Amino acid sequence: MRTRIVMTVALAAVSVCLSAQTTSISARKLIVMAADALGGEDRILAVKSIAIDGYGQLAYQNGGGNITASPDAPQKWTNINGLRRVIDVEHGRMRLQQRQFQDFVFAYERNMTGRGPAAIQMLDGDVAFNVGVDGRATRASDAVARQRRIEWLNHPVTIVRAALDPAAKLTNLRTEGKTASVDIVTPKGDHVTLGIDAASHLPAWIRWVGPDGNLGDVTFRTSFVGYQDANGVRVPSGFNTVMDFRNVVYQKLYVDKTVVDGPIDNLAAPADVRAASVPPARPPAVEVIPVAKGIWYLKAAGNSTLYEFADHLTLFEPYGSEASTKAVIEKARTLVPAKPLTEVIVSHHHFDHSGGLRAAVSEGLTVITQRGNADLFKEMASRPATLFPDALGRNPKPIKIRPMDDMLVLKDAAMEVRIYRTIANSHMANGIFAYAPGARAVSEGDLVDEGWEISFWGNSYSDSVKYWKLQVDKDLPVHGNIHTYAEVMGLIRKQVAGAQALCKRVEDAGLSMQGCPVANAEF
Ligand SMILES: [Zn+2]
């Protein structure tokens, strides 16, 4: 009965507010109600620390790493184990530790041989820093600091405390479904929206916008579910974060245990880290390797290939990021200043290989790709980046796509490049690669990588070469370095054998692993 009365008051506050053009006073009342639901305003303001142990899953490449670009493609996950998030509420500090384990076949070897725990992520006020496995602390960028301040707010107690701060700006009180929501600008200037359940008055979710290299501005929404008591404070048992890109579940976290006001370590930034300047964003250096007349291999975050036609230039792969792709485009223009760069070939949709897609579109390049990737690329290029403007956000342009099916020949008096569909590949169903018959050189993404210890789709390279009846001398891979075709076949033979040996080890131990037995291992 008491709940019902309080709820009526809350809804009355919302409706009064909506009719009276939203005043910050009624929004503040709503926040106080949320504090009361969490354990009382005084208790919430007295909280000194929160330590969360848990585990969960993270969407691999934000949902852009699946077998195809279709929104219906099954999601790939990165498992989060041994998560420990400590919030020093009193001093405005945080530490996040977790082990990430990519839960799909080609990552298994490196997962099992272990590359040590990921760097420990720290925040002290406005100073973000990382502590490596060697214990060394290094200052992180302002963008990382902002992301961690949002992560700091991503808990009912911290967001309600931030909203209770008299220096916080509360606006736009409204109803959204079964919640009353309010926009909050924290004293540090970060913008979030908090949704409060109309029935329980507990914080239901927090929503914010962040930058994304592939997608422009992305709205994230973390729901807080399964409230339980911890030392007189209501805390959630689960956090579920969804993106406004295809409703991809960005992260799921399951809480083992939350300790409120237990003893915690000193999380202060070391004096030298605090004094260090924020690392500046440097454009990556681009190394140029001439391959043949009119063909250059450009090494940056990944490797691209530049082809010189009679009256224009064509690039293979906008890899990694806006910064890397812009540096590669710049380099291409200095190599052949007389001819415009007009096209970019994208091998497959995975978000590392399309990391510079938006930058390429902003430069007016026509995107050549397999038809199965076209809708996703249109979606990526049409998303706004207004709060966190990237190259395309500053210079919006519609994407120009030249979709292909199985084969496309680009040919004039100066150059011939044939683009073929990749055959029998379990990593990407709609992959393409480029072949320059003059140089007998293949440019490809993810057919081979000298850095892989195992390969589950090794046959795809030789199957594709046989299917399209190609004479290959050189491989110009996006990952690694130039190899002869014989060297490539040697690498793949070793990697397929590595996958078979790993599967045998797993089976001998009475365990099972995704991708075993190695179906694609006839070599
Ligand atoms: Zn890939």
Boltz pocket constraint, residues with backbone or C-beta under 6 A from the ligand:
constraints:
  - pocket:
      binder: B
      contacts: [[A, 348], [A, 350], [A, 353], [A, 427], [A, 428], [A, 445], [A, 446]]
      max_distance: 6.0
